[in-house]
Amino acid sequence: MSPAECPERLRAEMVTELRARGALRSPEVAAAFAAVPREKFAPEASASAAYSANDTVVTKRNADGKATSSISAPWLQAEMLEAARLRRGSRVLEIGSGGYNAALATEIVGPEGAVVTVDIDPFVTDRATRFLAETGYPQVKVVLGDAEHAADELGPFDAILVTVGAWDCPWGHLLAPGGRMVVPLRFCGLTRSITFVRDGERFVGLDPAVCGFVPMQGAGEHREQVASLAGGGVTLTIDTGPVLDVEALERALTGERTELWTGVEVDAGVPFDTLGLWLATVEDTFGVIWQSPDQEDDLVKLVLRWFNPALITPDGFAYLTYREAPQGEAGGRRYEFGVHGHGPSGEDLAQRFVAQVKTWDRDWRRHPGPDFTLYPKHAVVADPAIGRIFPKRHTQLVMSWT
Ligand SMILES: C[S@@+](CC[C@H](N)C(=O)[O-])C[C@H]1O[C@@H](n2cnc3c(N)ncnc32)[C@H](O)[C@@H]1O
């Protein structure tokens, strides 16, 4: 084995990097990352790929080539474990298995605690069971089943770690009072990992973080409306609203476009993820646009590779774009936001979009972002003064700007 592929060395380097970027903050979580041999849970990857702090290891794909299971990226696992505030003796439920994350949790909770992990796919539970036994964590209880129906008698848990993209969150009743549930929650085409703390029947959301996960399968699966254009090169996604007319949107994409500029500038590398949340608050037509990395045409020019904000109607759309602006004070690259509108509704959408980018810039850009609270479906919830309620099957997600 070359020194570059030595797992112990790579593990130590990964821990150093995760500490340096602030993803690892507590000694307990750092010690777990230093102890668990990640490469043993990802035998399909080289040791250096397994220990890359930013990268997931895909472990299963469906017939279309889309990932259905993976070992999540170390930085995200570190953030989620830190957010869960596990202690020695905690009881933990993990939704979506793989083995590695359950082993990390087991290191933290110790022999006095307990870790249960549920996965819908027997391929995943079989290998997780095997890898956990081989690496010295046979005490983890691996359950094959659809987490939508996670049995009451499994709980209560001090923490629930959801490691699959969830559109809804039916697990609140399994959480002990004051317990924490870390969920990559999908709403209006976006995903935020949110830490929900149980307070009676409601769950108070903390620290929303941008992330992406493989989607939930089974009874909790949720399909957004998707219009795949330009042979799959450009994709529009919207969660609700009238049915999209794919042929009309295709014509809109290749037809004339409106270009408007906002005067709102951003330095390269500075996050602006509350802009999407603001647009989702005020615009029913909010969705996202993606460009395939293989698409070579200049049909669209997106600011973001993932989850680029868009407003979408059945026959037209507008999306956030950019152009180079004069350099910032520090001499770094700087961009101006603009909007491209396509189709019969494109110009109107683009004008509304520009107005909302300006509102965000004036009122919300320096604000930490909205609060999130989750309520059971039956709860009577007041409309937030500035915000939006996303109704789900089992819950209601309230996003509120205060
Ligand atoms: C990102 S992987 C989990 C990663 C894992 N926690 C780790 O150690 O890194 C997501 C998993 O969720 C599982 N999954 C999808 N839908 C599910 C459902 N309804 N119930 C339980 N598991 C589900 C998939 O089979 C997949 O293995």
The ligand as an SDF file (V2000), in Angstrom:
LIG
                    3D

 27 29  0  0  0  0  0  0  0  0999 V2000
  -27.4600    8.5330    2.3220 C   0  0  0  0  0  0  0  0  0  0  0  0
  -27.9220    6.8920    2.6450 S   0  0  0  0  0  0  0  0  0  0  0  0
  -27.6120    6.6930    4.3630 C   0  0  0  0  0  0  0  0  0  0  0  0
  -26.1970    6.9510    4.7710 C   0  0  0  0  0  0  0  0  0  0  0  0
  -25.7910    6.3680    6.0760 C   0  0  0  0  0  0  0  0  0  0  0  0
  -26.5460    6.8820    7.1960 N   0  0  0  0  0  0  0  0  0  0  0  0
  -24.3180    6.5400    6.3610 C   0  0  0  0  0  0  0  0  0  0  0  0
  -23.8170    5.8390    7.2290 O   0  0  0  0  0  0  0  0  0  0  0  0
  -23.6570    7.3740    5.7420 O   0  0  0  0  0  0  0  0  0  0  0  0
  -29.6890    6.9700    2.5900 C   0  0  0  0  0  0  0  0  0  0  0  0
  -30.3700    5.6330    2.8190 C   0  0  0  0  0  0  0  0  0  0  0  0
  -31.7640    5.8710    3.0370 O   0  0  0  0  0  0  0  0  0  0  0  0
  -32.4340    4.6900    2.6550 C   0  0  0  0  0  0  0  0  0  0  0  0
  -33.8700    4.9560    2.5470 N   0  0  0  0  0  0  0  0  0  0  0  0
  -34.5570    5.5500    1.5440 C   0  0  0  0  0  0  0  0  0  0  0  0
  -35.8710    5.5630    1.8210 N   0  0  0  0  0  0  0  0  0  0  0  0
  -36.0330    4.9800    3.0230 C   0  0  0  0  0  0  0  0  0  0  0  0
  -37.1620    4.7030    3.8540 C   0  0  0  0  0  0  0  0  0  0  0  0
  -38.4010    5.0350    3.4950 N   0  0  0  0  0  0  0  0  0  0  0  0
  -36.9520    4.0810    5.0360 N   0  0  0  0  0  0  0  0  0  0  0  0
  -35.6970    3.7260    5.4330 C   0  0  0  0  0  0  0  0  0  0  0  0
  -34.5940    3.9560    4.6780 N   0  0  0  0  0  0  0  0  0  0  0  0
  -34.7580    4.5840    3.5020 C   0  0  0  0  0  0  0  0  0  0  0  0
  -31.7390    4.3010    1.3520 C   0  0  0  0  0  0  0  0  0  0  0  0
  -31.9380    2.9250    1.0470 O   0  0  0  0  0  0  0  0  0  0  0  0
  -30.2930    4.6600    1.6470 C   0  0  0  0  0  0  0  0  0  0  0  0
  -29.5560    3.5360    2.0250 O   0  0  0  0  0  0  0  0  0  0  0  0
  1  2  1  0
  2  3  1  0
  2 10  1  0
  3  4  1  0
  4  5  1  0
  5  6  1  0
  5  7  1  0
  7  8  2  0
  7  9  1  0
 10 11  1  0
 11 12  1  0
 11 26  1  0
 12 13  1  0
 13 14  1  0
 13 24  1  0
 14 15  1  0
 14 23  1  0
 15 16  2  0
 16 17  1  0
 17 18  1  0
 17 23  2  0
 18 19  1  0
 18 20  2  0
 20 21  1  0
 21 22  2  0
 22 23  1  0
 24 25  1  0
 24 26  1  0
 26 27  1  0
M  CHG  2   2   1   9  -1
M  END
$$$$
